[in-house]
Amino acid sequence: MVLAQRTLAGRAAEALLHATITVPWERPVHAARLAFLARVACAGQLSVHVACGTDRLGFIDVAFGLTTVLTDIHNASLDILAQQFTDLHARLGPFPGGLQFRHLAVEALTSCEGFPPASIQHLTLQNLFNAHVHPARVHPRIMDTVLAAIADGGTCFVTESEATVLKACTRVQGMQLQLLGKAPGYYDEAVFMLQIHKSGGRQAAVARKPP
C-alpha cells in the first residue's frame, strides 16, 4: 500500500515537474527538488518556501502530500502563483498535499503571523541573499530566524551563499548541519540540500529512508 502511494505520488510529481518549468535553466533545480523530496518527504509534513516570488518550485511539494506554504512580501506575486496553481490543479489534480499562500517577510517567520518555533520540516530559500534585499551584515540574524523556525531533523533547500551563513550559525548554536545533496542552481550558485540536527541526534525522517 505504501509503495503504491509512493508510486502515485511520484507520477504526480513528474507531471508537476514538467508543468512547473517555464525556462530551461529551471530544470536542474526542479529535478533536484523532485528527487530530494522523494527521499526525505513524509505526507502531512509542513513545507515552507521563503520569498518565493513567482517561482513555481513549491508546486512540486504538494505531490508528496506536504502541507506547503508559499510566502512573499508581494501580494501580486502570490496572486499569480495562486492562479497558476488553480490552473494546474484543474489539469493535473487532485494532489495529495495542499498549497497555501501567505504574505510574510522572512524576518517574521516565527512571529504570530508566521509559524511556531521548530514547526517547519522542510524550508526552502529562493535565492534570498542574491536578491540583495538585505545587507550582508544581517544575514546571520536572518539565518538565526530560519533555525528557530525549522524542526529538529528538518531540511533546508538553499543556495551556496545561504548554506555558508547557515553553517556558521549552526556552529555558533551548537547544532549539526548534514549535507544531503548538491545540484546546479538557478544562477552561478549550486543548490545545497541540508539537514539540521538541533539535538545532535540523527533520528530524523531522512535517516529512516534509504538514499
C-alpha distance (Angstrom), angle and dihedral (degrees) to the residues before:
residue distance angle dihedral
M1 . . .
V2 3.79 . .
L3 3.81 91.2 .
A4 3.81 90.4 50.7
Q5 3.79 91.0 50.4
R6 3.81 91.0 50.5
T7 3.81 90.4 49.2
L8 3.79 91.4 52.2
A9 3.80 90.7 46.5
G10 3.78 90.1 50.2
R11 3.79 92.2 51.8
A12 3.80 91.6 48.8
A13 3.78 90.2 48.0
E14 3.81 92.6 50.4
A15 3.79 89.8 52.8
L16 3.78 90.1 48.3
L17 3.80 90.8 48.0
H18 3.77 91.6 61.6
A19 3.80 92.4 41.7
T20 3.81 94.7 51.3
I21 3.80 97.9 52.2
T22 3.79 113.2 93.3
V23 3.83 100.7 164.1
P24 3.84 129.2 27.8
W25 3.80 96.1 -113.8
E26 3.80 90.4 62.9
R27 3.80 92.5 64.0
P28 3.85 99.4 82.0
V29 3.81 91.9 49.9
H30 3.80 94.6 45.5
A31 3.80 92.1 45.3
A32 3.81 89.7 49.7
R33 3.80 90.1 50.5
L34 3.81 90.9 51.0
A35 3.81 93.1 50.2
F36 3.80 92.4 43.5
L37 3.80 94.7 52.4
A38 3.81 90.6 46.5
R39 3.81 85.4 61.3
V40 3.81 103.6 40.0
A41 3.82 110.8 19.5
C42 3.79 124.6 104.3
A43 3.80 121.9 -172.2
G44 3.78 113.7 -100.3
Q45 3.79 96.0 28.7
L46 3.79 121.0 130.1
S47 3.81 118.1 -111.8
V48 3.80 120.6 -173.9
H49 3.81 127.0 -170.1
V50 3.80 113.0 -158.9
A51 3.82 122.6 -148.2
C52 3.79 90.6 -7.5
G53 3.81 97.3 167.1
T54 3.81 106.7 -174.4
D55 3.81 94.4 -33.3
R56 3.80 110.8 133.0
L57 3.81 96.2 -157.8
G58 3.81 91.0 111.1
F59 3.80 91.2 62.2
I60 3.81 88.5 75.9
D61 3.80 91.2 62.9
V62 3.80 94.8 67.7
A63 3.82 90.5 63.9
F64 3.81 88.2 66.4
G65 3.78 94.6 53.1
L66 3.79 94.3 -104.1
T67 3.78 123.2 151.3
T68 3.80 95.7 -125.1
V69 3.80 125.1 -164.6
L70 3.80 120.5 -170.1
T71 3.80 112.6 -157.7
D72 3.78 133.1 -169.2
I73 3.78 139.4 145.7
H74 3.81 92.0 -123.2
N75 3.79 115.5 78.7
A76 3.80 91.0 -165.7
S77 3.82 90.9 62.7
L78 3.78 91.8 49.0
D79 3.81 91.1 48.3
I80 3.81 89.9 54.1
L81 3.81 91.4 50.3
A82 3.80 92.0 46.7
Q83 3.79 91.5 54.4
Q84 3.80 92.6 45.2
F85 3.78 91.8 50.4
T86 3.81 91.2 48.0
D87 3.80 88.2 55.7
L88 3.82 92.5 46.9
H89 3.78 91.8 47.3
A90 3.79 90.1 53.4
R91 3.82 90.8 51.3
L92 3.81 102.7 36.9
G93 3.79 107.8 14.0
P94 2.90 163.1 140.4
F95 3.80 96.6 79.0
P96 3.82 127.2 -168.0
G97 3.80 93.6 -121.3
G98 3.77 135.5 49.5
L99 3.78 134.8 -121.9
Q100 3.80 127.1 -141.8
F101 3.79 132.8 179.6
R102 3.78 124.6 -144.5
H103 3.81 132.6 -178.5
L104 3.79 98.9 -134.2
A105 3.79 138.9 141.2
V106 3.79 119.9 -137.8
E107 3.80 89.3 -118.0
A108 3.81 88.5 61.7
L109 3.81 95.3 48.9
T110 3.82 93.0 118.6
S111 3.81 97.2 31.7
C112 3.80 123.1 111.6
E113 3.82 87.6 -91.5
G114 3.79 90.4 51.5
F115 3.79 132.6 46.5
P116 3.80 135.5 -53.4
P117 3.81 115.2 -99.2
A118 3.80 114.9 -84.6
S119 3.82 92.6 8.6
I120 3.82 103.3 114.3
Q121 3.80 115.1 89.5
H122 3.82 96.5 -176.8
L123 3.79 123.4 27.4
T124 3.79 125.8 -177.1
L125 3.81 126.4 -167.3
Q126 3.79 113.8 -159.7
N127 3.80 101.5 -146.3
L128 3.78 89.4 -62.4
F129 3.81 95.1 167.8
N130 3.80 93.6 44.1
A131 3.80 89.0 61.1
H132 3.83 87.5 66.8
V133 3.80 91.3 -141.2
H134 3.79 91.2 130.9
P135 3.82 126.1 46.3
A136 3.78 115.0 -118.7
R137 3.80 92.5 -110.8
V138 3.83 91.5 68.5
H139 3.81 96.1 46.4
P140 3.83 93.3 94.3
R141 3.81 90.6 51.6
I142 3.80 90.2 51.2
M143 3.79 91.1 50.9
D144 3.80 90.2 49.1
T145 3.81 86.8 57.7
V146 3.80 90.1 49.3
L147 3.80 90.9 50.4
A148 3.80 90.8 50.3
A149 3.81 91.0 53.3
I150 3.79 99.4 45.6
A151 3.80 122.1 84.5
D152 3.78 124.7 -118.5
G153 3.80 103.7 -88.4
G154 3.80 91.1 19.3
T155 3.78 122.9 141.1
C156 3.79 134.2 -123.2
F157 3.81 125.8 -154.4
V158 3.81 103.7 -162.3
T159 3.79 145.0 146.4
E160 3.79 121.7 -98.3
S161 3.81 94.7 -101.5
E162 3.80 90.9 50.2
A163 3.81 90.1 47.7
T164 3.80 90.5 53.3
V165 3.81 92.3 55.7
L166 3.79 91.3 42.1
K167 3.80 90.9 53.4
A168 3.80 91.3 53.0
C169 3.81 92.0 48.6
T170 3.81 94.2 49.2
R171 3.79 89.7 50.2
V172 3.81 91.4 53.1
Q173 3.81 91.6 48.6
G174 3.78 94.4 46.3
M175 3.80 95.0 -113.1
Q176 3.79 128.9 135.5
L177 3.78 124.9 -121.5
Q178 3.79 118.0 -157.1
L179 3.81 122.5 -164.6
L180 3.80 109.8 -135.6
G181 3.78 99.2 171.5
K182 3.79 149.3 -25.5
A183 3.80 132.7 -143.2
P184 3.81 140.7 169.8
G185 3.79 111.9 -77.7
Y186 3.78 136.5 -141.7
Y187 3.77 95.2 -94.7
D188 3.81 131.0 7.2
E189 3.80 94.6 -43.8
A190 3.77 129.1 85.2
V191 3.79 121.6 -125.8
F192 3.80 115.0 -116.6
M193 3.80 122.9 -154.3
L194 3.79 109.2 -154.9
Q195 3.77 140.1 174.2
I196 3.79 123.6 -146.1
H197 3.80 119.4 -141.4
K198 3.77 108.1 -169.6
S199 3.79 96.6 172.7
G200 3.79 96.0 37.9
G201 3.80 91.7 -111.7
R202 3.79 125.9 126.1
Q203 3.79 98.0 -150.0
A204 3.81 96.4 113.1
A205 3.79 123.2 125.2
V206 3.78 95.3 -94.3
A207 3.80 90.8 57.8
R208 3.80 89.0 59.7
K209 3.79 93.4 52.7
P210 3.80 127.6 74.0
P211 3.82 115.1 -115.7
